Amino acid sequence: MTEKEHKPKEEEEKSKEKQQDKSVTISLEEFNALKEKSKQAAVYFDKLLRLQAEFDNTKKRLEKEKQEFVKFAEAFLILELIPIMEDFERALESANKKNDIKSLKKGIEIIVKHLKNLLAKRGLKEIETLSKPFDPTLHEALLQEEDEEHPENTITEEYQKGYSLGDKVLRHAKVKISKKKDKRDLEQKKQKEEGGEEKKAEQEEEQQQKEDKRRIDDKEEN
């Protein structure tokens, strides 16, 4: 037998020895205990699969109920909006027949009032703005302007109304807020005003001198 033929045989024997080393001998009592635990594991795994299936079914059912609730809420809101739409139609029809802009304006004002009452009943609120302190959770500042009449960060003008529904802000109010004037600007303004008063006094004095001179000239001619 050559060396090459002898070597694979040795490797095969070593492999068998390793496999024998990995084998474990246990008692019958231990074997039965492991068998029982295996059965319990199978039962638990089956329960887990059942719970997973129940969870998936419950999730699907809740999602379906949610969609149905949203559709019902939308249908209920649309049902409440229909009379307001019909009021608009009647107002336009009346205006076309009578050609009366005042009646149309009055009709639209009534309809807007009805619509606001409906939305308020649903929990919609206008966000307060004018003369209120700026609040970034409620307002969006589009412009900041120097203002001496209001404290800093006070809302001085509203560009677009904001609305909230319960605790949720649906749309931030777009506003203009005040800021303090820079001290240097105030000093420059003060100096300018003082300079203007001095210049005015000089002009008045010069005008007075011209009038006095004219009186003197008139006397000399006479």
Steps between C-alpha positions, in 0.01 A plus 500: 500500500643834398526799730225686307255207541583466870437872578124517406440193714656672801291812443183290482584331830565838664165626371323201654676561829385863503140398433522249785636771728191721424248234597352528851362220709199579721282297728148384416359739758678795337384386156138489613533848657637642175222328308239658729655846463502455123125431512445810717705710257283378214186595695638846580600553138150405386352749749736767372385440143137520611563828689677643198207408278253654749711817518506531121124448480436755776728751328316455170163532676601823679635647177175419324296654786720810487440542128126454550501757782684754281250444219211542743651821641553637149146410402361666814699820435394507135140458610537809721665698218226429247254758648771766487571418135127526428494840676770620260299374204185677620691824562649494150163416345333787687777742399466401134125554504497831691843625393546620858861506620402606852271201544774270366752650745260457790424142398869409478565655843225280650640191329853572623361538850325161474820339373706647784245378754513151350882488512505642852257228608750252358776652717665735250640821651669804351844567644517842667759733354474881521670653805585149627857386577657303216486122561690283247272204582199703377639771273732533203684832479530623140632844591660676797471877513629765737217631715502745791135449597514128584730282711751289311365183331140624503278418203409822320340365181338178380560385143317166517276349766612193691280221634516231767288192559507404866868495601621459141604798285357450151658812352735756653392863482727710276583830667725804532668561835665798666859550602683767694674775311875493502655749746717645227193565285332674793803719558522587132132585495539716809797681348311548178201644685726732702680606181167564332385720789824699486469546125139607540600756764773634271253533212250682721772736621614565144142564391454742791817686401374536143168639621677749732722616216201545271324714760810716537526542122135598478547769767802648326312525170215682669 
